[in-house]
Amino acid sequence: MSGVLLVISGPSGVGKSTVVAEIRERRKFHFSVSVTTRHRRPDETEDIDYHFIATDRFQEMIENGELLEWAEYAGKYYGTPRGPVVKALQAGNDVLLDIENHGAMQVRHSWPEALLIFIAPPSPAELERRLRSRGDTTEPDIAARLSVAAEQVEQARGTYDYVVINRDVDAVTNEILDILVKHEQGTQ
């Protein structure tokens, strides 16, 4: 039996990383380690946070179809290696991808049976409050992230299988896990 490919997306500040961590606490998933061409930060570990590679190697991976999805952000490349995901799914393991909208659309195209869930904020005002509460985001960055978030939410409504609202981490985690169980029951 093949596992489920679960894609979780959402705008910056929506609490996606917290929800993904909670989902992984409650259910076993193979968590795909992305590749990136950016430099490793001091608090990051090779092969755990990312596989850090050279740009020419990333380009080879694109050309050879080795990436399930990829994107460029701020002049650096990020992507999900196809091989480990396929291997985990074929072994019956569920795979969780925490990726942006563009990558999710690539997964939708290359792996149509994937389950795509978008986490949305309760409101633009609440998203702004969350971004400000981080204390590490500049005013121009907040404005840019809010603009991108509005576009992402609008796009999500027509392209994701489900859009869930993150009013409470525990509630949205339960909702996503319920969706996953219903999806499995419908596909078996």
C-alpha positions as a Markdown table, in Angstrom:
| # | Residue | x | y | z |
|---|---|---|---|---|
| 1 | Met | 0.0 | 0.0 | 0.0 |
| 2 | Ser | 1.3 | 3.5 | -0.8 |
| 3 | Gly | 1.5 | 6.2 | 1.7 |
| 4 | Val | -0.2 | 9.6 | 1.6 |
| 5 | Leu | 1.7 | 12.7 | 0.3 |
| 6 | Leu | 0.4 | 15.6 | 2.5 |
| 7 | Val | 1.3 | 19.1 | 1.5 |
| 8 | Ile | 0.8 | 21.9 | 4.0 |
| 9 | Ser | 1.1 | 25.5 | 2.9 |
| 10 | Gly | 0.2 | 28.9 | 4.3 |
| 11 | Pro | 1.4 | 32.5 | 4.5 |
| 12 | Ser | 4.3 | 33.7 | 6.6 |
| 13 | Gly | 3.1 | 34.2 | 10.2 |
| 14 | Val | 0.0 | 31.9 | 10.1 |
| 15 | Gly | 1.6 | 29.4 | 12.5 |
| 16 | Lys | 2.3 | 26.8 | 9.9 |
| 17 | Ser | 5.6 | 25.6 | 11.4 |
| 18 | Thr | 3.9 | 25.2 | 14.8 |
| 19 | Val | 1.0 | 23.3 | 13.3 |
| 20 | Val | 3.3 | 21.0 | 11.3 |
| 21 | Ala | 5.4 | 20.3 | 14.4 |
| 22 | Glu | 2.2 | 19.4 | 16.3 |
| 23 | Ile | 1.0 | 17.1 | 13.4 |
| 24 | Arg | 4.3 | 15.3 | 13.5 |
| 25 | Glu | 4.0 | 14.8 | 17.3 |
| 26 | Arg | 0.6 | 13.1 | 16.8 |
| 27 | Arg | 1.3 | 11.0 | 13.7 |
| 28 | Lys | 4.3 | 9.4 | 12.1 |
| 29 | Phe | 5.4 | 11.1 | 8.9 |
| 30 | His | 8.4 | 10.9 | 6.7 |
| 31 | Phe | 9.5 | 14.6 | 6.7 |
| 32 | Ser | 11.2 | 15.4 | 3.5 |
| 33 | Val | 14.5 | 17.4 | 3.9 |
| 34 | Ser | 14.7 | 20.1 | 1.2 |
| 35 | Val | 17.7 | 21.1 | -0.8 |
| 36 | Thr | 18.8 | 24.7 | -1.0 |
| 37 | Thr | 21.6 | 26.8 | -2.5 |
| 38 | Arg | 21.7 | 29.3 | 0.4 |
| 39 | His | 24.4 | 29.2 | 3.0 |
| 40 | Arg | 23.8 | 27.3 | 6.2 |
| 41 | Arg | 22.9 | 29.4 | 9.2 |
| 42 | Pro | 24.7 | 28.8 | 12.5 |
| 43 | Asp | 21.7 | 27.1 | 14.1 |
| 44 | Glu | 21.1 | 24.7 | 11.2 |
| 45 | Thr | 22.3 | 21.2 | 10.7 |
| 46 | Glu | 23.2 | 19.6 | 7.3 |
| 47 | Asp | 20.8 | 16.8 | 6.4 |
| 48 | Ile | 18.3 | 17.7 | 9.1 |
| 49 | Asp | 17.3 | 21.3 | 8.3 |
| 50 | Tyr | 18.4 | 21.2 | 4.7 |
| 51 | His | 20.8 | 19.6 | 2.2 |
| 52 | Phe | 23.0 | 22.6 | 1.3 |
| 53 | Ile | 24.2 | 22.3 | -2.3 |
| 54 | Ala | 25.9 | 24.4 | -5.0 |
| 55 | Thr | 23.8 | 26.2 | -7.6 |
| 56 | Asp | 25.2 | 24.2 | -10.4 |
| 57 | Arg | 24.2 | 20.9 | -8.6 |
| 58 | Phe | 20.7 | 22.4 | -8.1 |
| 59 | Gln | 20.4 | 23.2 | -11.8 |
| 60 | Glu | 21.4 | 19.6 | -12.6 |
| 61 | Met | 18.7 | 18.3 | -10.3 |
| 62 | Ile | 16.1 | 20.5 | -12.2 |
| 63 | Glu | 17.3 | 19.3 | -15.6 |
| 64 | Asn | 17.4 | 15.6 | -14.6 |
| 65 | Gly | 13.8 | 15.8 | -13.1 |
| 66 | Glu | 15.2 | 15.0 | -9.6 |
| 67 | Leu | 13.0 | 17.6 | -7.9 |
| 68 | Leu | 9.3 | 17.1 | -7.0 |
| 69 | Glu | 9.0 | 20.9 | -6.7 |
| 70 | Trp | 11.4 | 23.9 | -6.6 |
| 71 | Ala | 11.4 | 27.6 | -6.3 |
| 72 | Glu | 13.7 | 30.6 | -6.3 |
| 73 | Tyr | 13.5 | 33.0 | -3.4 |
| 74 | Ala | 15.8 | 36.0 | -2.9 |
| 75 | Gly | 18.2 | 34.7 | -5.4 |
| 76 | Lys | 18.5 | 31.3 | -3.8 |
| 77 | Tyr | 17.0 | 28.0 | -4.8 |
| 78 | Tyr | 14.9 | 25.6 | -2.7 |
| 79 | Gly | 13.4 | 22.3 | -3.7 |
| 80 | Thr | 12.2 | 18.8 | -2.6 |
| 81 | Pro | 14.2 | 15.9 | -3.9 |
| 82 | Arg | 11.8 | 13.4 | -5.7 |
| 83 | Gly | 13.7 | 10.2 | -4.9 |
| 84 | Pro | 13.3 | 10.1 | -1.1 |
| 85 | Val | 9.6 | 11.1 | -1.3 |
| 86 | Val | 8.8 | 8.4 | -3.8 |
| 87 | Lys | 10.8 | 5.7 | -1.9 |
| 88 | Ala | 9.0 | 6.6 | 1.4 |
| 89 | Leu | 5.5 | 6.6 | -0.3 |
| 90 | Gln | 6.2 | 3.2 | -2.0 |
| 91 | Ala | 7.2 | 1.8 | 1.4 |
| 92 | Gly | 3.8 | 2.7 | 2.7 |
| 93 | Asn | 5.0 | 5.7 | 4.7 |
| 94 | Asp | 3.1 | 9.0 | 4.8 |
| 95 | Val | 5.1 | 12.0 | 3.6 |
| 96 | Leu | 4.7 | 15.6 | 4.9 |
| 97 | Leu | 5.8 | 18.6 | 2.8 |
| 98 | Asp | 5.8 | 22.1 | 4.3 |
| 99 | Ile | 6.1 | 24.2 | 1.2 |
| 100 | Glu | 4.9 | 27.4 | -0.4 |
| 101 | Asn | 2.0 | 27.8 | -2.9 |
| 102 | His | 4.2 | 27.7 | -6.0 |
| 103 | Gly | 5.8 | 24.4 | -4.9 |
| 104 | Ala | 2.4 | 23.0 | -3.9 |
| 105 | Met | 1.1 | 23.7 | -7.4 |
| 106 | Gln | 4.1 | 21.8 | -8.9 |
| 107 | Val | 3.3 | 18.9 | -6.6 |
| 108 | Arg | -0.4 | 19.0 | -7.7 |
| 109 | His | 0.8 | 18.7 | -11.3 |
| 110 | Ser | 3.4 | 15.9 | -10.8 |
| 111 | Trp | 1.6 | 14.0 | -8.0 |
| 112 | Pro | -2.1 | 14.6 | -8.5 |
| 113 | Glu | -3.1 | 12.2 | -5.7 |
| 114 | Ala | -1.4 | 14.4 | -3.1 |
| 115 | Leu | -3.6 | 16.0 | -0.4 |
| 116 | Leu | -3.0 | 19.7 | -0.4 |
| 117 | Ile | -4.1 | 21.7 | 2.7 |
| 118 | Phe | -3.7 | 25.5 | 3.1 |
| 119 | Ile | -3.6 | 27.1 | 6.5 |
| 120 | Ala | -5.2 | 30.5 | 6.5 |
| 121 | Pro | -5.3 | 33.2 | 9.2 |
| 122 | Pro | -8.6 | 34.1 | 10.8 |
| 123 | Ser | -8.3 | 37.6 | 9.4 |
| 124 | Pro | -5.7 | 39.9 | 7.8 |
| 125 | Ala | -5.7 | 41.9 | 11.1 |
| 126 | Glu | -4.8 | 38.8 | 13.1 |
| 127 | Leu | -2.1 | 37.8 | 10.6 |
| 128 | Glu | -0.6 | 41.4 | 11.0 |
| 129 | Arg | -0.8 | 41.0 | 14.8 |
| 130 | Arg | 1.1 | 37.7 | 14.6 |
| 131 | Leu | 3.8 | 39.1 | 12.3 |
| 132 | Arg | 4.3 | 42.1 | 14.6 |
| 133 | Ser | 4.4 | 39.9 | 17.8 |
| 134 | Arg | 7.5 | 38.1 | 16.3 |
| 135 | Gly | 9.5 | 41.2 | 17.0 |
| 136 | Asp | 12.0 | 40.4 | 14.1 |
| 137 | Thr | 10.1 | 41.7 | 11.1 |
| 138 | Thr | 10.5 | 45.3 | 9.7 |
| 139 | Glu | 7.6 | 47.5 | 8.7 |
| 140 | Pro | 8.3 | 47.1 | 5.0 |
| 141 | Asp | 8.6 | 43.3 | 5.4 |
| 142 | Ile | 5.3 | 43.2 | 7.3 |
| 143 | Ala | 3.6 | 45.1 | 4.5 |
| 144 | Ala | 5.1 | 42.9 | 1.8 |
| 145 | Arg | 4.2 | 39.7 | 3.7 |
| 146 | Leu | 0.6 | 40.9 | 4.2 |
| 147 | Ser | 0.3 | 41.6 | 0.5 |
| 148 | Val | 1.7 | 38.2 | -0.5 |
| 149 | Ala | -0.6 | 36.5 | 2.1 |
| 150 | Ala | -3.7 | 38.1 | 0.6 |
| 151 | Glu | -2.7 | 36.7 | -2.8 |
| 152 | Gln | -1.9 | 33.3 | -1.4 |
| 153 | Val | -5.2 | 33.1 | 0.4 |
| 154 | Glu | -7.1 | 34.1 | -2.7 |
| 155 | Gln | -5.2 | 31.5 | -4.8 |
| 156 | Ala | -5.6 | 28.8 | -2.2 |
| 157 | Arg | -9.4 | 28.8 | -2.4 |
| 158 | Gly | -9.4 | 27.4 | -6.0 |
| 159 | Thr | -6.4 | 25.2 | -5.9 |
| 160 | Tyr | -6.0 | 23.4 | -2.6 |
| 161 | Asp | -8.2 | 20.4 | -1.5 |
| 162 | Tyr | -8.9 | 22.1 | 1.8 |
| 163 | Val | -8.4 | 25.6 | 3.4 |
| 164 | Val | -8.4 | 25.5 | 7.2 |
| 165 | Ile | -8.4 | 28.5 | 9.5 |
| 166 | Asn | -5.8 | 28.6 | 12.2 |
| 167 | Arg | -7.6 | 30.2 | 15.1 |
| 168 | Asp | -6.1 | 27.7 | 17.6 |
| 169 | Val | -3.2 | 25.3 | 17.0 |
| 170 | Asp | -4.8 | 22.3 | 18.7 |
| 171 | Ala | -8.1 | 22.8 | 16.9 |
| 172 | Val | -6.5 | 23.2 | 13.4 |
| 173 | Thr | -4.2 | 20.3 | 14.0 |
| 174 | Asn | -7.2 | 18.1 | 14.9 |
| 175 | Glu | -9.0 | 19.3 | 11.8 |
| 176 | Ile | -6.1 | 18.5 | 9.5 |
| 177 | Leu | -5.6 | 15.0 | 11.0 |
| 178 | Asp | -9.4 | 14.4 | 10.6 |
| 179 | Ile | -9.1 | 15.4 | 7.0 |
| 180 | Leu | -6.2 | 13.0 | 6.5 |
| 181 | Val | -8.2 | 10.1 | 8.0 |
| 182 | Lys | -11.2 | 10.8 | 5.7 |
| 183 | His | -8.8 | 11.1 | 2.7 |
| 184 | Glu | -7.3 | 7.7 | 3.5 |
| 185 | Gln | -10.7 | 6.1 | 3.9 |
| 186 | Gly | -11.8 | 7.5 | 0.6 |
| 187 | Thr | -8.7 | 6.4 | -1.3 |
| 188 | Gln | -8.5 | 2.8 | 0.1 |
